[in-house]
Amino acid sequence: MNDLEARGAVILGGPLEGTPDVLLVMRADSADEAVQHLQDDPWTALNLLVVEKVMPWAVRLGTLPGTREPR
């Protein structure tokens, strides 16, 4: 997971309060690319990471690190 963050694939991540779930905000050109990044992560092989849902997200307010201002 640290490698994915260092490479810019994972932008933000953390547990969802009161649940065993984690939210990851990722940079990818498609849902398939995001899933592939996670499949290659050692946490997946150890069953520490199980992808339940991938959803596109459009930033409308603010900016993520390494991006330009939205238009």
C-alpha positions, 0 to 999 in steps of 0.5 A: 500500500505504501508503494501504491501511495508513493507511485501516486496510485493511492491518493488518500486512504483510511478506515470508515469509522465504525466499520471494518471497511477502508476507503481508498481514493485512487488515481487511475484511467479506469476502474479496471486499472484501479483494480489491477493496482490493488491486485498487484499489492501484497495486501491482496495476496495476504487477504488483507485487502478485498475489493468490494466496490470500485466507483468513479468519482469526479472532484468538483470542489478543491483539488487533489495533490498533483492535479490542476484546478478544476475548470 
